Amino acid sequence: MTIIRGATTIPEDSAEEIKKAVKEMLEQIESRNDLKRDEMMSLVFTSTSDIHSYYPAKAAREAGFAASGSLFSAQEPDIDGGLKLCIRVMIFVEKNFEPQHVYLRGARHLRKDLKPKIKIAIDGPSGSGKSTLSKALARRLGIAHLDTGAMYRACGLKVLDSGVDIRNETAVYDLLLGVKIDISYENDEQHTLLDGVDVSEAIRKPQVAMAASTVSTYRSVRYHLTEKQREIAGRMSCVLDGRDIGTFVLPEADVKIFLTARPEVRAKRRFDELTAKGYAVDFNELLKEIMRRDEQDSTRATAPLKKADDAVEIDSSSMTADEVLEAIMKIVKEKIS
């Protein structure tokens, strides 16, 4: 038998916040431990004495986590200096494995061993400036930057070069199982290696971007790369940017930013970037492509593009890169101080 522990906090004592927090915590435990719900024999919840609005066990049942197991809720005694508005769970599983415990939101600080590593998640749609700002932020803080989108672009490039039908998820996944994607850093710049070849420039072509958006909709591909991203983030303090970092890859991140801008602004930025590199591109086609990617990324079944509940949204449409960086630095200082 294995016992998996989890804990999370809520911003206020309300039924809505309790339901949301319990669902998020259990889904993360399920995903991190590769569990089926009928493998969960028993779920035992405790909550701090300042939580009264709703039973966490009832929230778990409503979220679909009581198919075969028993549920129990209890209230903790008051502890001076203890964490407020906290929900904890122990899940009993009838098989032996190394459990991945999950600590979200304010409860992350219950894990003393996690404190030294800073995790910053920057999410947003295509062309919002995530990579540029993440690099600058990482440089300012003296930590690593992981452009997760580059990993999906490398997958998209591999599929395009292979001739495999990109609409066939099984064929795509089978192809990518044998592919080696690595990240290296030179002079504080991330380089993406595909089967040992540096493809950092090749993956920036527009057709590769669309291929990346397509393969990223596949659950099998996302799970495959997500574990790699978590493994990298577990080794060092870093800034990760993508579309589902704060909601799926690292929901326990210390700081979450959702960076966006109007579609026409994002298209102009991408147009300027590509023409500066010598690519012949059409602005109207780029705008259409960005809007197609927004639709595809936000409606995919697995880990869609969306703002995390505890993320700070920044619309950079009328801001310079320096202004956005300063705004994010202010948020980081407030959150991590």
C-alpha positions in Angstrom: 0.0 0.0 0.0 1.1 3.6 -0.8 0.0 6.8 0.9 0.1 10.0 -1.2 -0.1 13.3 0.6 -1.4 16.6 -0.7 -2.2 20.0 0.6 -3.5 23.3 -0.8 -4.8 26.6 0.4 -7.8 28.8 -0.5 -8.0 32.6 -0.6 -11.3 32.7 1.3 -13.7 30.3 3.1 -16.4 29.7 0.4 -17.9 26.6 -1.2 -16.7 27.7 -4.6 -13.1 28.1 -3.6 -13.1 24.8 -1.7 -14.5 22.9 -4.7 -12.0 24.5 -7.0 -9.0 23.8 -4.8 -9.9 20.2 -4.0 -10.5 19.4 -7.7 -7.2 21.0 -8.7 -5.2 19.1 -5.9 -6.7 15.7 -6.7 -6.3 16.1 -10.4 -2.6 16.9 -9.9 -2.1 13.9 -7.6 -3.8 11.7 -10.2 -1.7 13.1 -13.0 1.7 13.1 -11.1 1.2 9.5 -9.9 -0.3 8.2 -13.1 -3.3 6.9 -11.2 -6.7 5.6 -12.2 -9.5 6.8 -10.0 -10.6 3.3 -9.1 -7.1 2.7 -7.6 -7.8 5.2 -4.9 -9.0 3.1 -2.0 -9.6 5.9 0.5 -9.3 9.7 0.7 -8.9 11.3 4.1 -9.2 15.1 4.3 -8.4 17.5 7.1 -9.0 21.2 7.0 -8.0 24.1 9.3 -10.6 25.4 11.8 -11.2 28.5 9.7 -12.8 26.5 6.9 -16.6 25.9 7.4 -18.4 26.5 4.2 -18.1 23.1 2.6 -16.7 19.6 3.3 -13.6 18.8 1.2 -14.8 15.2 1.0 -18.1 16.3 -0.5 -16.1 18.5 -3.0 -14.1 15.4 -4.0 -17.2 13.3 -4.5 -18.7 16.0 -6.8 -15.4 16.1 -8.7 -15.7 12.4 -9.5 -13.1 11.0 -7.0 -15.3 8.6 -5.2 -16.0 5.9 -7.7 -14.8 3.0 -5.5 -13.1 4.6 -2.5 -14.2 5.9 0.8 -14.2 9.6 1.8 -13.7 11.2 5.1 -13.3 14.8 6.3 -12.1 16.1 9.7 -11.3 19.5 11.1 -7.8 20.2 12.6 -7.3 21.7 16.0 -6.1 25.3 16.2 -2.3 25.6 16.1 -0.6 28.9 16.9 1.3 30.2 13.9 -0.1 27.4 11.7 -1.0 27.8 8.0 -4.5 29.3 7.5 -7.3 28.2 5.2 -5.5 24.9 4.4 -6.9 21.7 3.1 -4.9 18.5 3.4 -5.5 15.0 2.0 -4.0 11.5 2.4 -4.9 9.0 -0.4 -4.4 5.3 0.2 -3.6 3.3 -2.9 -3.4 -0.5 -3.0 -0.1 -0.8 -4.9 3.5 -0.1 -4.0 5.4 2.8 -5.8 7.3 5.9 -5.1 4.6 8.6 -4.5 4.7 12.1 -5.8 3.2 14.3 -3.1 1.5 17.5 -4.2 1.7 20.8 -2.4 -0.1 23.7 -4.1 -0.6 27.4 -3.5 0.3 28.6 0.0 0.7 25.0 1.2 3.9 24.6 -0.9 5.7 26.2 2.0 5.0 23.2 4.2 7.7 21.5 2.2 10.9 23.1 3.5 13.0 21.2 0.9 11.1 23.0 -1.9 11.7 26.6 -0.7 15.2 27.2 -2.1 14.0 26.6 -5.7 12.0 29.5 -7.3 9.5 28.5 -9.9 8.0 31.3 -12.1 5.3 30.4 -14.7 4.6 32.8 -17.6 1.7 31.7 -19.8 0.0 33.4 -22.7 -1.1 33.1 -26.4 1.2 33.0 -29.4 3.2 36.2 -30.0 2.4 37.7 -26.6 6.1 38.1 -25.8 6.5 35.3 -23.3 9.9 34.1 -24.4 11.5 37.5 -24.7 10.2 38.6 -21.3 11.0 35.2 -19.7 14.6 35.4 -20.9 15.0 38.9 -19.6 13.4 38.0 -16.2 15.5 35.0 -15.8 18.6 37.0 -16.6 17.6 39.7 -14.0 17.0 37.1 -11.3 20.1 35.1 -12.2 18.1 31.8 -12.8 17.5 29.6 -15.8 14.8 30.1 -18.5 13.0 27.1 -20.0 11.1 27.9 -23.2 8.7 24.9 -23.2 7.2 26.0 -26.5 10.6 25.3 -28.2 10.2 21.6 -27.2 6.9 21.4 -28.9 8.3 23.1 -31.9 11.1 20.6 -32.1 8.4 17.8 -32.1 6.5 19.7 -34.9 9.7 20.0 -36.9 10.4 16.3 -36.5 7.0 15.4 -37.8 7.2 17.7 -40.8 10.6 16.4 -41.8 9.5 12.7 -41.3 6.5 12.8 -43.6 4.3 11.2 -40.9 0.7 12.3 -41.1 0.4 15.0 -38.4 -3.3 14.3 -38.1 -2.6 10.7 -36.9 -1.9 11.0 -33.1 -0.8 7.4 -32.8 1.7 7.7 -35.6 3.0 11.0 -34.3 3.5 9.6 -30.8 5.2 6.5 -32.1 7.6 8.7 -34.1 8.4 10.9 -31.1 9.0 8.1 -28.7 12.3 7.5 -30.5 13.3 11.2 -30.6 15.7 12.8 -28.2 14.9 16.4 -27.3 17.4 18.2 -25.1 17.9 21.7 -23.8 21.3 23.3 -23.3 22.4 26.8 -22.3 25.2 28.9 -23.8 25.8 32.4 -22.7 22.4 32.4 -20.9 20.7 31.4 -24.1 18.6 28.3 -24.5 19.4 26.0 -27.4 17.0 23.3 -28.4 18.6 20.0 -29.6 16.7 17.5 -31.8 18.5 14.2 -32.0 21.7 16.0 -31.1 21.3 18.8 -33.8 20.8 22.4 -32.7 17.4 23.4 -34.3 17.0 26.7 -32.4 16.6 28.7 -35.6 14.8 26.1 -37.7 11.9 25.8 -35.2 11.0 29.5 -35.5 9.6 29.1 -39.0 5.8 29.8 -39.3 5.0 26.3 -40.6 6.8 24.7 -37.7 4.8 26.9 -35.3 1.5 25.5 -36.7 2.8 21.9 -36.6 3.8 22.5 -32.9 0.3 23.7 -32.1 -1.2 20.6 -33.7 1.0 18.0 -31.9 0.6 19.8 -28.6 -3.2 19.0 -28.7 -2.3 15.3 -28.4 -2.6 14.1 -24.8 0.2 11.5 -25.2 2.7 14.1 -26.6 1.8 16.6 -23.8 2.3 14.1 -21.0 5.6 12.9 -22.6 7.1 16.4 -22.7 5.5 17.6 -19.4 7.4 15.1 -17.4 10.6 16.3 -19.1 9.8 19.9 -18.2 9.0 19.0 -14.6 12.2 17.1 -14.3 14.2 20.1 -15.5 12.3 22.5 -13.2 12.9 20.2 -10.3 16.7 20.6 -10.6 16.9 24.4 -10.5 15.2 27.7 -10.0 13.8 28.8 -13.3 11.3 30.7 -15.3 9.1 28.6 -17.6 6.9 30.0 -20.3 4.2 28.3 -22.3 0.5 27.9 -22.4 -0.3 25.6 -19.5 2.6 26.0 -17.1 0.6 27.6 -14.2 -2.4 25.3 -14.7 -0.8 22.0 -15.6 3.0 21.7 -15.7 3.8 23.6 -12.5 0.6 24.5 -10.6 2.7 24.9 -7.5 4.7 27.7 -9.1 5.6 30.6 -6.7 4.6 33.2 -9.2 2.2 32.9 -12.1 1.8 35.5 -14.9 -0.7 35.4 -17.8 0.8 37.6 -20.5 -1.4 38.6 -23.4 -1.9 41.3 -26.1 -4.4 42.1 -28.8 -4.1 39.7 -31.9 -3.1 42.5 -34.3 -0.3 43.6 -31.9 1.0 40.1 -31.6 0.9 39.6 -35.4 2.9 42.8 -35.9 5.5 41.7 -33.4 5.8 38.3 -35.1 6.0 40.0 -38.5 8.8 42.3 -37.4 10.7 39.4 -35.9 10.5 37.2 -39.0 11.2 39.9 -41.5 14.3 40.9 -39.5 15.5 37.3 -39.9 15.0 37.5 -43.7 11.7 35.5 -44.0 9.2 36.6 -46.6 5.9 36.8 -44.7 2.5 38.3 -45.1 1.0 40.3 -42.2 -2.6 39.3 -42.9 -1.6 35.6 -43.1 0.3 35.9 -39.8 -2.8 37.5 -38.1 -5.0 34.6 -39.4 -2.4 32.1 -38.2 -2.3 33.6 -34.7 -6.1 33.6 -34.4 -6.2 30.0 -35.6 -3.5 29.1 -33.0 -5.5 30.9 -30.3 -8.6 28.9 -31.1 -6.7 25.6 -31.3 -4.7 26.1 -28.1 -7.6 27.3 -26.0 -10.0 24.5 -27.1 -7.7 21.5 -27.0 -8.9 18.8 -24.6 -5.7 18.3 -22.7 -4.2 21.3 -20.7 -5.6 24.1 -22.9 -4.4 27.6 -22.9 -6.1 29.5 -20.0 -5.3 31.8 -17.2 -4.6 30.1 -13.8 -7.0 31.2 -11.1 -4.1 32.6 -9.1 -2.2 34.2 -12.0 -1.7 37.9 -12.5 -2.8 39.0 -16.0 -0.8 41.6 -17.9 -2.0 43.0 -21.2 1.2 44.2 -23.0 -0.6 45.7 -26.0 0.5 49.3 -25.2 3.5 48.5 -23.1 7.2 48.3 -24.0 9.2 45.2 -23.2 11.0 47.1 -20.4 7.7 48.2 -18.9 6.4 44.6 -18.9 9.6 43.4 -17.3 9.4 46.0 -14.5 5.7 45.1 -13.9 6.6 41.4 -13.6 9.6 42.2 -11.3 7.3 44.0 -9.0 5.0 41.1 -8.8 7.9 38.7 -8.2 9.2 40.8 -5.3 5.8 40.9 -3.7 5.2 37.1 -4.1 8.6 35.9 -3.1 9.7 38.4 -0.4 
